[in-house]
Amino acid sequence: MTTSANNSGSPTSAAAGDSGRRHSNITVVVPTFNEEANLPFALESVKGWADAVFVVDSESTDHSREIAEKHGAKVVVQPWLGYARQKNWALTNLPIATEWVFILDADEAVTPQLRDEMLMIARGDAASQQMAGFYVNRLTYFLGKPIKHCGYFPSYNLRLFKKGKARYEEREVHEHMIVDGPTSRLRNLMLHEDRRGLEHLIAKHNRYSTLEARELTREQILRKGEDAGPLERGIATRRWLKRNVLPRLPFTALWRFLYMYVIKLGILDGLTGFRFCLFLATYDLFIALKMAEIRSSGLASGAVAVAKASPASTPPAKVQGLAIAEGDAPTVPLSQYAAVKDQSSLGTPLAATTPATVVTAAPGVAGAVAAVARVANDMPVVPKTDGVPIADAVRSDVVEMRAKLNPTKMPDGDFPAAGSVNVSILVPVKNEQRNIVECLRRCQWATELVVVDSASTDQTISLSQAMGADVYQFRYDRSTGWPKKKNWALENVPWKNEWVMILDADEYMTPELAQEIKRVVEGSWKPEGKFAQAGCGDGYWVNRRFMFFGKWIRGCGYYPSWNVRLLKHKLGRYERIGTLGDTGSGDNEVHEHIVLYTGKAGYLSNEFLHYAYPDLAAWIEKHNRYTTWEAHAMEAKDKGAVRAKMFGEPIERRRWMKSVARKLPFRPTLRFLYSYFVQRGFMDGYPGFVMCRLLAWYEFTSIAKYREMLALRGDEARRDSSNTSGRPS
């Protein structure tokens, strides 16, 4: 355990430092992890009256610890143990010298009225106080507005208790205190507001819904219906409903919305209440979907199989191992890679159901040099770096890895011979150790493999080098948000070949597409096949198949899915939407698309496979970031180098549809209906139904974040220089 303390925050000196006040007889414990936006408000609300304030930090990477020390708190660093265990550890190990303890989350604040009520209790004779603990009512703020209905108010949590008389139940999430003795309720309020925004809130509820699904499924399997001790009546009722009613209901999200909005009078909270009810209804949807996901993964010895299957054990749809979430970095022993057998062919892509309509985009011009000058206003400007980037030095563990991985042994299928095609493969990565090996294995026919990394902390770099790739480091400039990784790579990497094929680490090349790329590079390609079209000859659209729930999604608007991926690297760049800087969506291009300098791109007839979503949590995590980008794009009115056209290239048509959809009411509902019926999501069965519901959530979240962004900027314009410790009661 690492500790850092400000002496003025210790129980003794805190009291001595203010000789004019009486001891409160209360120690405040605040668990934290990256809470710099919230922590000042929480600590200000307990400053000056608590005998001691302990901040139990889970190795924050922001300024949480510095803020805590500045406010006179004693900081204790304890690596994360889990929600209940972290707090129980604090109650067991902290040197608490008072008779009463108060638990305060970093996104909460104590009102003056609640403070005075607690002081009256704590300053009395503890031995004569019959109550062992007190429940405190919380008023939650959402999008800056108080939620006074929706079943979220009143909301009682046991927070004030006698030392040694209460512990948290051992539960993965939504843990509550079990008290040894009688309890009562306090009269006054505590304020609850997370100032980190919707993106953080969604990420938190993504984690919570995963843990809740595990907990509820485990309880169902083990027939566990009792708690470790008595709970406050409101908490007990909610838990009973979650255990016994919601899992048996169809359309749980709909019932949750109706319950909160109608029965619990969320309608009285106005538009904010409506959005809050939708947000919580979606949370229940995530729980239900993740419970179904867990059940479909199988059970082991009467317990829930909640761990992800390893790539070597569960091959979905002829691919040995799903790709994992972008940015995820699980610890995978090298022996696992050595044990992976040669993978079979990914199969011949089936013909698409609807041919793509191709209409000439922006007028092309002949000659690359002339093109750059003539379309300069439309193309993204990528600044040159000083000098040419140098590939990372080969790491010491690469030789051993290479021997075990045998990178030049190709999977089954008619791939071109190793190192036989003069094309460069570009793979942008960050912490992609689970995906990168099999991605690069299917690209060994290329003469150059380039991995552009963003300071990965797992084995991505070593594994990439072992598979024969040169690894370059990209350092994203968050102050400008530009250029992003792929544009930087196209502009600065010292390419050996004229042609570059761009793949993400969770995308797999097929042998049929590899052979077609070979013909393009050699100059023998002819537009043969249902989709094939020549274009200007400097770049090509490539179709991809999305795999979701282990199934190829043919509807929902996910197929066909065209992107310009093969191009002559000097003749095209990713567009820039408006003048967007850092949107928080990461250093990779999200929905930006390549525009060629020399005319319209052609179309290849074969496809690659995209395993972007190994589970629902990964889908939500990725699209949480994408909706943040979407909100910024909405503000920029989607202005980029790709024009919105009703009759144009696939991306132009998509931009036109988006420009129309932006103006429609009830967009989430319309998005579901459009995806499920017009784009035939119903043909994909249950995975298609789930995908269309998630797309409706995507639409709702994009709108909510856009409005949140506008509201925050309005607040900034009106805000004075002084900060308050919380909202008025």
C-alpha positions in Angstrom: 0.0 0.0 0.0 1.3 3.4 -1.0 0.2 6.4 1.1 0.7 10.1 0.8 -0.7 12.4 3.4 -1.1 16.0 4.2 -0.5 16.4 7.9 -3.3 18.9 8.2 -5.6 16.1 7.1 -4.9 13.7 10.0 -7.6 13.4 12.7 -5.5 15.0 15.4 -4.0 18.0 13.5 -7.3 18.7 11.7 -9.0 19.4 15.0 -6.0 21.2 16.4 -5.8 23.4 13.3 -9.2 24.9 14.1 -9.2 25.4 17.9 -12.4 27.5 17.7 -14.6 24.6 16.7 -15.7 21.4 18.4 -14.9 18.0 17.2 -17.5 16.5 14.9 -16.7 12.9 15.9 -17.1 12.0 12.2 -14.6 10.6 9.8 -15.4 11.0 6.1 -14.2 8.4 3.6 -14.1 9.2 -0.1 -13.3 6.5 -2.7 -11.8 7.9 -5.9 -10.5 7.1 -9.3 -9.9 10.0 -11.8 -12.3 12.3 -10.1 -10.7 15.7 -10.7 -13.9 17.1 -12.1 -16.0 16.2 -9.1 -13.7 16.0 -6.1 -13.3 19.7 -5.3 -17.1 20.0 -4.8 -17.2 16.9 -2.6 -14.3 18.0 -0.4 -15.5 21.5 -0.1 -18.7 20.2 1.3 -17.0 18.5 4.2 -14.1 20.9 4.7 -13.9 22.6 8.1 -16.2 20.3 10.1 -15.1 16.6 9.6 -12.5 15.5 12.0 -10.7 13.6 9.3 -11.2 13.1 5.6 -9.6 10.0 3.9 -9.4 9.9 0.1 -8.9 6.2 -0.8 -7.6 6.5 -4.4 -7.4 3.6 -6.9 -4.3 4.8 -8.6 -5.8 7.7 -10.4 -3.9 9.1 -13.5 -5.4 12.6 -13.3 -5.0 15.2 -10.5 -7.3 13.6 -8.0 -4.6 13.1 -5.4 -3.2 16.6 -5.7 -6.7 18.0 -5.3 -7.3 15.9 -2.2 -4.1 17.0 -0.5 -4.8 20.6 -1.4 -8.2 20.4 0.4 -6.5 18.9 3.5 -7.5 15.3 3.0 -5.3 12.3 3.8 -4.7 10.3 0.6 -4.3 6.5 0.8 -3.6 4.7 -2.5 -5.0 1.3 -2.7 -5.2 -0.7 -6.0 -8.7 -1.4 -7.1 -10.3 -4.4 -5.4 -13.9 -4.0 -6.5 -16.7 -1.7 -5.5 -17.6 -3.4 -2.2 -14.2 -4.7 -1.3 -12.5 -1.4 -1.8 -14.8 0.3 0.7 -14.6 -2.6 3.1 -10.8 -2.5 2.9 -11.0 1.2 3.9 -13.3 0.5 6.8 -10.9 -2.2 8.1 -7.5 -0.6 7.5 -7.9 3.2 7.8 -6.9 4.6 11.2 -10.3 5.9 12.0 -10.3 7.6 15.4 -13.9 8.8 15.6 -17.1 7.0 16.7 -18.9 7.8 13.5 -18.0 7.2 9.8 -19.6 8.8 6.7 -19.1 7.4 3.2 -19.1 10.1 0.5 -18.7 9.4 -3.2 -16.6 11.9 -5.1 -19.6 13.0 -7.2 -21.6 13.8 -4.1 -21.8 16.8 -1.8 -23.1 17.3 1.7 -25.6 20.2 2.1 -25.2 22.5 5.1 -28.6 21.2 6.5 -27.4 17.6 6.3 -24.1 18.5 7.9 -25.9 20.1 10.9 -28.2 17.1 11.3 -25.3 14.7 11.3 -23.3 16.9 13.8 -26.2 16.8 16.2 -26.2 13.0 16.2 -22.4 12.5 16.2 -21.7 15.0 19.0 -24.1 13.2 21.3 -23.3 10.2 23.5 -22.7 7.4 21.1 -23.5 4.8 23.7 -26.9 6.3 24.3 -27.6 6.5 20.6 -29.8 3.5 19.7 -29.4 3.7 16.0 -26.3 2.0 14.5 -26.7 3.8 11.1 -28.6 6.3 9.1 -29.9 6.4 5.6 -29.3 9.6 3.6 -31.5 10.8 0.8 -29.8 11.8 -2.5 -31.0 14.3 -5.0 -29.6 13.4 -8.4 -28.8 15.9 -11.2 -28.9 14.9 -14.8 -27.8 17.2 -17.6 -27.7 19.9 -15.0 -31.3 19.5 -13.8 -32.6 17.9 -10.6 -34.5 14.6 -10.9 -37.2 14.8 -8.3 -39.3 11.9 -9.6 -38.6 8.9 -12.0 -38.3 6.6 -9.0 -34.9 8.3 -8.3 -36.1 10.5 -5.5 -36.3 9.9 -2.7 -33.2 7.7 -3.0 -31.9 6.5 0.4 -28.4 5.0 0.9 -26.9 4.1 4.3 -23.9 6.5 4.7 -23.6 7.5 8.4 -22.9 4.7 10.8 -21.1 3.8 14.0 -17.5 2.6 13.4 -17.4 -1.2 13.3 -21.2 -1.6 12.9 -21.6 -1.7 9.1 -19.9 -3.4 6.1 -20.8 -3.6 2.4 -22.3 -6.8 1.1 -20.0 -8.8 -1.1 -21.6 -7.9 -4.5 -20.1 -6.9 -7.8 -22.1 -3.8 -8.3 -24.9 -1.7 -6.6 -23.6 -2.9 -3.2 -25.4 -1.8 -0.1 -24.5 -1.7 3.6 -25.4 -4.4 6.1 -25.7 -2.8 9.5 -25.4 -4.5 12.9 -28.2 -2.8 14.7 -31.3 -0.6 14.1 -31.3 2.1 11.4 -33.2 5.3 10.7 -33.5 8.0 8.0 -32.0 11.4 8.1 -34.2 14.3 7.1 -31.9 16.4 4.9 -30.4 15.8 1.5 -27.1 14.9 -0.1 -26.5 16.1 -3.7 -25.4 13.8 -6.5 -24.0 15.1 -9.7 -21.3 13.7 -12.0 -19.7 16.5 -13.8 -17.7 14.3 -16.2 -20.5 14.3 -18.8 -22.5 11.8 -20.7 -19.6 9.9 -22.2 -18.3 9.0 -18.8 -21.8 8.2 -17.5 -22.3 5.8 -20.4 -19.0 4.2 -19.9 -19.8 3.7 -16.2 -23.2 2.2 -16.9 -21.6 -0.1 -19.5 -19.4 -1.5 -16.7 -22.3 -1.6 -14.3 -24.6 -3.4 -16.7 -22.0 -6.0 -17.3 -21.5 -6.6 -13.6 -25.3 -6.5 -12.9 -25.9 -9.1 -15.6 -23.3 -11.4 -14.1 -24.7 -10.9 -10.6 -28.3 -11.5 -11.6 -27.4 -14.5 -13.8 -25.3 -16.0 -11.0 -28.2 -15.5 -8.5 -30.6 -17.2 -11.0 -28.4 -20.2 -11.5 -27.6 -20.6 -7.8 -31.2 -19.9 -6.9 -30.0 -17.2 -4.6 -32.8 -14.9 -3.5 -31.7 -13.7 -0.2 -29.3 -10.9 0.8 -26.6 -11.0 3.5 -28.8 -8.9 5.7 -31.7 -6.5 5.9 -31.8 -3.7 3.4 -33.7 -0.4 3.4 -37.2 -1.0 2.1 -36.8 0.9 -1.2 -33.6 -0.9 -2.0 -35.1 -4.2 -1.1 -38.1 -3.6 -3.4 -35.9 -2.6 -6.4 -33.7 -5.6 -5.9 -36.7 -8.0 -5.7 -38.1 -6.5 -8.9 -34.7 -7.0 -10.7 -34.4 -10.6 -9.5 -38.0 -11.8 -10.0 -39.9 -9.6 -12.4 -37.7 -7.9 -15.0 -35.9 -11.0 -16.2 -39.3 -12.6 -17.0 -40.6 -9.6 -18.9 -40.3 -9.1 -22.6 -39.1 -5.6 -23.7 -37.6 -4.9 -20.3 -36.5 -1.4 -21.4 -40.0 -0.4 -22.4 -41.4 -1.5 -19.0 -38.7 0.3 -17.2 -39.4 3.5 -19.1 -43.1 3.3 -18.5 -42.6 2.5 -14.8 -40.2 5.5 -14.4 -42.0 8.0 -16.6 -45.6 7.2 -15.9 -46.0 5.4 -12.6 -43.1 7.2 -10.9 -44.2 10.5 -12.5 -41.0 11.2 -14.4 -43.2 13.3 -16.7 -43.2 15.9 -14.0 -39.4 16.4 -14.5 -40.1 17.7 -18.0 -37.8 17.0 -20.9 -34.9 16.2 -18.7 -37.0 13.6 -16.9 -38.0 12.1 -20.3 -34.3 11.8 -21.3 -33.4 10.4 -17.9 -36.1 7.7 -18.2 -34.8 6.8 -21.6 -31.3 6.6 -20.4 -32.1 4.3 -17.5 -34.4 2.2 -19.7 -31.5 1.6 -22.0 -29.4 0.5 -19.0 -32.0 -2.2 -18.3 -31.9 -3.1 -22.0 -28.1 -3.6 -21.7 -28.6 -5.8 -18.6 -31.1 -8.0 -20.4 -29.0 -8.3 -23.5 -25.9 -9.1 -21.5 -27.7 -11.7 -19.5 -28.8 -13.4 -22.7 -25.2 -13.1 -23.9 -23.9 -14.8 -20.7 -26.4 -17.6 -21.0 -25.5 -18.3 -24.6 -21.9 -18.6 -23.6 -22.6 -21.7 -21.4 -22.3 -22.5 -17.7 -19.6 -24.3 -15.8 -20.1 -26.3 -12.6 -23.3 -24.4 -11.8 -21.5 -21.0 -12.0 -21.8 -18.5 -14.7 -19.2 -18.6 -17.4 -18.5 -14.9 -17.4 -14.9 -14.9 -18.6 -14.3 -14.3 -22.3 -13.4 -17.4 -24.2 -9.8 -17.5 -25.5 -9.1 -17.4 -29.2 -8.0 -21.0 -29.2 -11.2 -22.3 -27.6 -14.2 -20.8 -29.3 -14.0 -20.3 -33.1 -16.9 -18.2 -34.3 -17.9 -18.4 -37.9 -14.8 -20.2 -39.1 -12.5 -17.6 -37.4 -10.5 -18.9 -34.5 -11.2 -16.1 -31.9 -13.2 -13.0 -32.0 -11.4 -9.7 -32.2 -11.6 -7.7 -29.0 -12.5 -4.2 -28.2 -10.4 -1.4 -29.6 -7.9 -0.3 -27.0 -8.4 -3.4 -24.8 -5.2 -4.9 -23.4 -5.8 -8.2 -21.7 -2.8 -10.2 -20.5 -2.3 -13.1 -22.9 0.6 -15.4 -22.4 2.8 -16.0 -25.4 2.2 -19.8 -25.1 -1.4 -19.2 -26.1 -0.3 -17.8 -29.5 2.1 -20.7 -30.0 -0.8 -23.2 -29.4 -3.0 -21.6 -32.1 -3.4 -24.0 -35.0 -3.3 -23.0 -38.6 -6.6 -21.4 -39.5 -8.8 -22.5 -42.3 -9.9 -20.3 -45.2 -12.3 -17.6 -44.3 -14.5 -18.7 -47.2 -15.6 -17.2 -50.4 -17.6 -14.0 -49.9 -21.2 -14.3 -51.0 -22.6 -12.0 -53.6 -24.4 -9.0 -52.1 -28.2 -8.8 -52.4 -28.3 -5.3 -53.8 -25.8 -3.9 -56.3 -24.2 -0.6 -55.4 -25.2 2.4 -57.5 -22.1 4.4 -58.6 -22.4 7.9 -59.7 -19.4 10.1 -60.3 -18.4 12.2 -57.3 -16.5 15.4 -57.4 -15.1 16.0 -60.9 -11.7 14.3 -61.3 -8.6 15.8 -62.9 -5.7 14.2 -64.7 -2.4 14.1 -63.0 -1.6 13.9 -59.4 0.3 17.1 -59.1 -2.3 19.2 -60.9 -5.0 17.5 -58.8 -3.4 18.5 -55.5 -3.4 22.2 -56.6 -6.9 22.2 -58.0 -8.7 20.5 -55.1 -6.7 22.0 -52.3 -9.7 23.7 -50.7 -11.5 20.3 -50.4 -8.7 18.2 -49.2 -7.4 17.8 -45.6 -4.1 19.6 -44.9 -1.6 17.3 -43.2 1.4 19.1 -41.9 4.8 17.6 -42.6 6.9 16.5 -39.6 10.6 17.3 -39.3 12.4 14.5 -40.9 11.2 11.0 -41.8 9.8 8.8 -39.0 12.0 6.0 -37.8 10.6 2.5 -37.1 10.8 1.3 -33.5 13.9 -0.8 -32.6 13.2 -4.5 -32.6 12.5 -5.7 -29.1 14.5 -8.3 -27.3 11.6 -10.8 -27.1 10.8 -10.8 -30.8 13.1 -13.6 -31.8 11.5 -16.0 -29.4 8.0 -14.9 -30.4 8.8 -15.2 -34.1 10.0 -18.8 -33.7 6.7 -19.7 -31.9 4.4 -17.8 -34.2 6.0 -18.9 -37.5 4.6 -15.8 -39.3 5.2 -16.9 -42.9 3.0 -20.0 -42.5 -0.2 -18.8 -44.1 -3.7 -20.0 -43.2 -5.5 -22.4 -45.5 -6.8 -20.8 -48.6 -5.5 -19.5 -51.9 -3.5 -16.6 -50.6 -0.7 -15.3 -52.8 2.8 -16.5 -51.9 4.5 -14.9 -49.0 6.2 -11.6 -49.9 5.0 -11.7 -53.5 2.8 -8.7 -53.9 4.2 -5.2 -54.0 1.7 -3.6 -51.7 2.1 -2.1 -48.2 -0.4 -3.0 -45.5 -1.1 -0.3 -42.9 -2.6 -1.3 -39.6 -3.3 1.4 -37.0 -3.2 0.0 -33.4 -3.3 0.6 -29.7 -3.2 -2.3 -27.3 -4.3 -4.9 -29.9 -2.3 -7.9 -28.8 -5.3 -10.3 -29.1 -6.0 -9.2 -32.7 -2.8 -8.2 -34.4 -1.3 -11.7 -34.9 -4.1 -13.1 -37.0 -4.6 -9.9 -38.8 -1.0 -9.8 -40.0 -0.9 -13.5 -40.6 -3.4 -13.0 -43.5 -1.2 -10.3 -45.0 2.1 -12.1 -45.3 1.7 -12.0 -49.1 2.5 -8.3 -49.0 6.1 -7.0 -49.3 5.6 -4.5 -46.5 3.7 -4.6 -43.3 3.4 -1.3 -41.3 1.9 -1.0 -37.9 1.3 2.5 -36.6 1.0 2.4 -32.8 -0.1 4.9 -30.2 2.1 3.9 -27.2 0.6 0.5 -26.6 1.2 -0.9 -23.1 0.6 -4.6 -23.9 2.5 -6.9 -26.3 1.2 -5.3 -29.5 4.6 -3.9 -30.6 6.6 -7.1 -30.0 3.9 -9.3 -31.6 3.8 -7.0 -34.6 7.5 -7.1 -35.1 7.5 -10.9 -34.7 5.0 -11.1 -37.5 7.4 -9.1 -39.7 5.9 -5.6 -39.4 7.7 -2.3 -39.0 6.2 -0.4 -36.1 6.0 3.4 -36.1 4.9 5.5 -33.2 2.2 8.2 -33.7 1.9 10.9 -31.0 -1.5 12.5 -31.2 -1.7 16.2 -30.7 -4.8 16.6 -28.5 -4.6 20.4 -28.6 -5.4 20.4 -32.3 -6.9 17.0 -32.9 -5.2 16.9 -36.3 -3.8 15.0 -38.1 -5.1 11.7 -36.9 -3.3 8.4 -37.2 -4.1 7.2 -40.7 -3.6 10.5 -42.4 -0.3 11.0 -40.6 0.9 7.5 -41.7 -0.1 8.1 -45.3 1.8 11.4 -45.3 4.9 10.5 -43.3 5.8 6.8 -43.3 8.6 6.1 -45.8 6.5 3.7 -47.9 8.3 1.1 -50.0 5.4 0.6 -52.4 3.1 2.9 -54.3 -0.1 1.0 -53.2 -1.3 0.9 -49.6 -4.1 -1.3 -48.2 -5.5 -0.1 -44.9 -6.8 -2.6 -42.3 -7.8 -2.3 -38.7 -6.4 -4.9 -36.3 -9.9 -6.5 -35.9 -10.3 -6.9 -39.7 -9.3 -10.1 -41.5 -8.2 -10.3 -45.1 -9.8 -13.1 -47.3 -7.7 -15.0 -49.9 -10.1 -13.9 -52.6 -9.6 -10.2 -51.8 -5.8 -10.8 -51.6 -5.7 -12.2 -55.1 -7.8 -9.3 -56.4 -5.4 -6.8 -54.8 -2.5 -8.6 -56.4 -4.1 -8.2 -59.9 -4.7 -4.5 -59.2 -1.0 -3.9 -58.2 0.3 -5.9 -61.1 -2.0 -4.0 -63.6 -3.9 -7.1 -64.7 -7.1 -6.4 -62.8 -10.3 -6.1 -64.8 -13.7 -5.0 -63.4 -15.2 -8.5 -63.2 -18.0 -9.4 -60.7 -21.2 -7.9 -59.5 -19.8 -4.7 -58.0 -16.5 -4.2 -59.8 -16.0 -0.9 -61.5 -12.8 0.7 -62.7 -12.9 4.3 -61.5 -9.9 6.5 -61.9 -7.5 3.6 -61.2 -5.8 5.3 -58.2 -8.0 3.9 -55.4 -10.7 1.4 -54.7 -13.7 0.9 -52.5 -13.6 -2.4 -50.6 -16.7 -4.0 -49.0 -16.6 -5.6 -45.6 -18.8 -7.9 -43.6 -19.6 -7.1 -40.0 -19.8 -10.0 -37.6 -22.1 -9.6 -34.6 -23.2 -12.2 -32.1 -21.1 -14.7 -34.2 -23.2 -13.9 -37.2 -22.7 -12.0 -40.4 -25.1 -9.0 -40.3 -26.6 -8.6 -43.8 -29.2 -6.0 -43.0 -29.5 -3.1 -40.5 -27.6 -0.9 -42.9 -24.4 -2.8 -42.2 -24.1 -4.5 -45.6 -22.8 -3.5 -48.0 -20.3 -1.4 -46.1 -18.0 0.4 -48.5 -14.8 2.2 -47.6 -11.9 3.3 -49.8 -9.1 1.1 -48.4 -6.8 0.4 -51.3 -5.1 3.5 -52.8 -1.9 5.0 -54.2 -0.7 6.6 -51.0 0.3 9.9 -52.5 -3.1 10.5 -54.1 -5.6 10.4 -51.3 -6.2 11.5 -47.7 -8.9 11.2 -45.1 -11.2 14.2 -45.1 -11.6 16.5 -42.0 -15.1 17.3 -40.8 -15.3 21.0 -40.2 -12.3 22.1 -38.1 -12.9 19.5 -35.4 -10.1 19.3 -32.9 -9.9 16.7 -30.2 -13.4 15.3 -29.8 -12.5 12.6 -27.3 -13.1 9.9 -29.8 -9.5 8.8 -30.0 -6.6 9.3 -32.4 -8.1 7.3 -35.3 -10.4 8.5 -38.0 -13.9 7.5 -36.9 -16.4 8.3 -39.7 -14.1 10.3 -41.9 -13.5 8.9 -45.4 -10.7 9.0 -48.0 -11.1 11.4 -50.9 -8.9 10.8 -53.9 -7.2 13.8 -55.6 -7.6 12.3 -59.0 -11.2 11.3 -59.3 -13.7 8.7 -58.2 -12.5 5.4 -56.8 -13.2 2.1 -58.4 -14.9 -0.9 -56.8 -13.4 -4.3 -56.0 -15.7 -7.3 -56.0 -14.3 -9.2 -53.0 -14.6 -8.5 -49.3 -12.9 -8.7 -45.9 -14.3 -9.6 -42.5 -14.7 -7.2 -39.6 -14.8 -8.7 -36.1 -15.2 -5.3 -34.3 -17.7 -6.4 -31.6 -16.8 -9.5 -29.6 -19.5 -8.6 -27.1 -22.0 -6.0 -26.2 -19.7 -4.2 -23.8 -17.2 -3.7 -26.6 -19.9 -2.3 -28.9 -21.1 0.1 -26.3 -17.5 1.2 -25.5 -16.6 1.9 -29.1 -19.9 3.7 -29.9 -19.8 5.7 -26.8 -16.7 7.4 -28.3 -18.2 7.5 -31.7 -21.3 9.3 -30.5 -19.0 12.0 -28.9 -17.5 12.4 -32.4 -21.0 12.5 -33.9 -22.0 15.3 -31.5 -19.1 17.4 -32.7 -19.8 16.6 -36.3 -23.4 17.8 -35.8 -22.1 21.1 -34.6 -19.8 21.3 -37.6 -22.9 20.4 -39.8 -21.0 17.4 -41.2 -19.0 19.7 -43.5 -16.2 17.8 -45.0 -14.6 16.9 -48.3 -17.3 14.3 -49.0 -20.4 16.0 -50.3 -23.9 15.0 -49.3 -25.7 13.7 -52.4 -28.9 11.8 -52.8 -27.6 10.1 -55.9 -23.9 9.6 -55.5 -21.2 7.4 -54.0 -22.2 5.2 -51.0 -20.7 7.7 -48.5 -22.3 10.6 -50.3 -25.7 9.0 -50.1 -25.1 8.2 -46.4 -24.2 11.8 -45.7 -27.3 13.0 -47.5 -29.5 10.6 -45.5 -27.8 11.9 -42.3 -28.4 15.5 -43.3 -32.1 14.7 -43.7 -32.3 12.7 -40.5 -30.8 15.5 -38.5 -33.9 17.5 -39.0 -36.5 14.8 -38.1 -38.2 14.4 -34.7 -38.1 11.1 -32.8 -34.9 10.2 -34.5 -34.1 7.2 -32.3 -37.4 5.6 -33.0 -37.2 6.4 -36.7 -33.7 4.9 -36.8 -34.9 1.7 -35.3 -37.8 1.4 -37.8 -35.6 2.3 -40.7 -32.8 -0.1 -39.8 -35.2 -3.0 -38.9 -37.7 -2.7 -41.7 -36.4 -0.7 -44.6 -32.8 -2.0 -44.3 -34.1 -5.5 -43.4 -32.6 -6.0 -40.0 -35.4 -8.4 -39.3 -33.7 -10.8 -41.8 -30.8 -11.2 -39.3 -33.0 -12.6 -36.6 -32.2 -11.9 -33.0 -28.8 -10.4 -33.7 -30.4 -8.0 -36.2 -33.1 -7.0 -33.7 -30.4 -6.3 -31.1 -28.3 -4.3 -33.6 -31.2 -2.1 -34.6 -32.1 -1.3 -31.0 -28.4 -0.4 -30.4 -28.5 1.9 -33.4 -31.5 3.6 -32.0 -29.5 4.1 -28.8 -26.6 5.5 -30.8 -29.0 8.1 -32.3 -30.4 9.1 -28.9 -26.9 9.3 -27.4 -25.6 11.4 -30.2 -28.4 13.9 -29.8 -28.1 14.0 -26.0 -24.3 14.6 -26.2 -24.8 17.4 -28.8 -27.3 19.1 -26.5 -25.1 18.6 -23.5 -22.2 20.2 -25.4 -24.3 23.2 -26.4 -25.6 23.6 -22.8 -22.0 23.4 -21.4 -20.8 26.1 -23.7 -23.8 28.2 -22.7 -22.9 27.7 -19.1 -19.3 28.7 -19.7 -20.4 31.9 -21.3 -22.5 32.8 -18.3 -20.2 31.4 -15.6 -18.5 33.8 -13.2 -15.1 33.1 -11.8 -16.2 31.8 -8.4 -16.9 28.1 -7.7 -19.4 26.7 -5.3 -19.3 23.6 -3.2 -22.5 22.2 -4.6 -25.9 23.2 -5.7 -28.4 25.0 -3.4 -30.8 22.7 -1.6 
